[in-house]
Amino acid sequence: MGVMDAPSPDRPHREPHELPEHADYESTPLTRPEYISAIVHLYRGELFRANAWRLRLDQTTNWAVLTSAGVLTYSFGDGHHSPWSIIAGLAIVTLFLYIEARRFRFADVWRSRVRMIEENFYGPILRRDPVSPEAQWGTLVAVDLFRPSFKMSVFAALRTRLLRNYLPIYAVLSVAFVVKVGTQPTTAQSWLEIRERMGGDGIVPWWIPLAVFGAFGLGCLVLIVFGRRSSSYDLDDWTYELTDDTRKRLAIDL
């Protein structure tokens, strides 16, 4: 038997037709260069996905801006167009806000992994101190790879996108509605005339538009004041998905 055919002393002899019970790399220690190479490729992949989802956020914002511009153009293009077109635009923009908040939660999954690797792997390397701030960061990332979970609530995502992009859009639509009702087709001379313009030609009560804008304004205020700030770096958002067995193992390792 040649040297290359000699069985390894650490592994049981196996016939050629027998399948291994597990992959070979799982039965051998991982060297330091292999570990670093794996982390580098993982970081590049997570960074690519984070950037891809980040670009999707810009798409929904552009949809909201274009929709608002189209609605305002239609509403003010002819003085006889109903101001309810602005309310319809408000509803469509809100739909885009929800879609963008959902995309933001997905982007945050990849961004949180990127930040975890940067803070606990690249950071210690750059400061020449091979001690990670979070001792179990590798286990946390591994668990998140097996069981991906959002690090941000729906309300936190809505609050963030509202403050960054959609609050000015809502403000423009609200002001446009007031201007539309007060100036087109002619400048209103009395409160009764304004009520008639808001009444949807008598089909809908005049106070419905005011209730809609009031509900939107109150909802935005509550979301801004009481909504949780978005953050990917709270370890409580990382550990709540861990199983009891994993928690016990982490406690033993510590």
N, C-alpha and C positions, 0 to 999 in steps of 0.2 A: 504494500500500500504506500503510495507516494505521500509526500509531506502535505500536499494540498488536499488529499483525501482523508487525512487523519481526523478522527472525530475530536471535537473540542472536549477537554476534560470537564468543562462546566456545563455541558449540555448533554442530554441523553441521546443515545444513538437512535436514528430514525431511518427507516427504509425510504427509498426515493418516492414511492407512491403514497406515503403517509403525509398528511397535511400538518403543518405546525399548529400548535394550540394557540399561539399568539404571535404577533409580529416580533421580529428579532430586536428591533430598537427598544421595545418595552422590557426586554430581558437584559439589556446592557446599560451601564451608566452613561449618562449624557455628559459629554465633555463640555468644557467652558466655551470653546469656539463654536460648537454646535448650538449651545444655548443662546449665545449672543446672535448668531446668524438667524435663529428662529425668531427671536424677539424683533430683530430688524425687519424681517419680512412681515411679521404680524403687524408691526407699526405702520409699514408702508401700505398694507392692505386696509387697515382701519382708517388711516388718514385719507385714502382714496375714497372710501365710502362716505366718510364725514363730509368731504368736499362735494361729492356728488349730490348728497341730500341737501347740502347748503345751497347749491345752485337751484334746487327745486323750490326753495323758499322764495327766491327772487321771481320765479315764474308766477306764483300765485299773487304776489304783490303787484306785478305788472298786469295781471288779469283784473285786479281790483281797480287799478288806476285807469286802465282802458275802459272798463265798464262804467266807471264814474264819468269819464270824459264823454262817452257816448250818450249816457243818460242826460247829462247837462246840455249837450248839443241838441238832443231831441227836444228836451223840455223848453229850452229858450229859443229854439229855432223858429217856432211858431207860437205867437202869443196865446193861441187858443188851445194849446196842448194842456192836458190836465197835470196838476202838480203831483198827482199820484204816481207818475212815472219816476219821480225822485224817490218816493217811498219804495217802489219796486227795486230801484237801484240800491237802496239801503239794505234790502233783504238779500240781494245777490252778493253784495260786498261782505255781508255777515257770513254767508256760506263760504266765501273764499277765506275769510278769517279762520273759520273752523278747519278747513282743509289745510291751511298753512300751519295752524297749531298742531295738527296731527303730524304733518311732515316734520315740524320742529322737534316733536318728541322722538321720532325715528332718528333724526340727525343727531340728537343729543345722546342716543345710545352709542353711536360710533365715536362721537366727540368725547364722551366720558371715558371710553377705553383709551383713546389717544392721550388724554390728559393724565390718566392713571399711569400709563407707560412713561410719559415724559417726566412726570414728577418723581417717579420711583425708580426709573432705570437710567434715563439720559441725564436727569438732574444730578444724581450722585456721581455719574461718570465725569461730567463737566466740572464739578467742584472737587474732583479727586478725593471723594469721601464715599467709599462703597457701602454706605448704610442707607437703606431706603427709609423715608419717613413713615411709610406704612409697611410693617413687617410682613403682613400676609397679602400684599397686593397681588402677587402672582396667583394665589388661590382664589381671590375675589374675581380676577379677570377670567380664570379658568371656569369658575362656576357660572359666570355670566355668558361665556361662550356656549356652555351646555344648556343653560336656561336663560336666554336673553330676557331682560325685563326693562321696562321704562324707568328712568331715573327721575322723571318729572311728571307731575300730575297734569290733567287736562286743563285745569283752571290756571295753573302756573304758566303753561304754554300759551293759553289765550291771553293772559295778562302781559306776557313778554311781547308777543306779536302786536297786541293792541297799542302798547306804549311806543314801540319802535316804528310801526308803519301805519296802523289803521286808525289811530285817533285823529290825525290830521284829515284823513279821508272822510271820516264821519263828520268832522267839523265843517268841511267844505260842503258836503251834502245838506247839512242842517241849515247853514247860512243860505245856500241856494234855494232851499224850500221856502224860507222866509221871504227872500227877495222875489221869488216867483209868485207867491201868493199876494204880495203887497204891490207889485208893479206891473204884472201882466194879466190880461192884455192892456189894461190901463192902470194907472196908479189908483189904489183903493182909497175911497173917500170916507169910509165908515167901517165900523166893526161888523155890521151886518153884511156888507159886501165881502169882507174877508171870510166870514162864515160860509157864505154861499160858494165861494171858490174852494173851500176845504171840504164841502159836503159831497163831492163826487157826483154832482148833478142830481142831488137829492136821493141817491141810492143808499149812501152811507152817511151816518150822522157826522156833523162837522167836527165833533170832538175826537173822533177816531184818530186822525193824523196827529193831533196833539198827544193823545195817549201813546201812540206808537213811538214818537220821538221822546216822550218822557220815559217810557220803559227802556228804550235804548240808552238814554243818558243815565238813568238810575242803575242799569245793569253794568255799564262801563265804570261808574263810580264805585259800586260795590266790589267789582273785580279788581280795580286798582288799589283800593284801600285795604280790603280784607284778603286779597289773593296772595298766595305764597310766592316769594321771589324764586325764579328759576335758578337752579344750581346743580352742577353735575358732580360736585366734589364733596357732598355730604356722605360720609361713609354709612350712615343709617340707610340711605337709599341703595347702597350696595349689599348690605348684609341681611336685609329683611327677607331675601329669597333663599338664604342658606337653609339647608335641612338641619335637623337636630344632630344627625351623625356628623355632618361637616362642622357644626358649631363645637361639638365635643372634641373633634380632632384638632380644631384650631386652638381650643383651650389647652389641650395636652401639649401641642407644639410650642405654645407660648410659655 
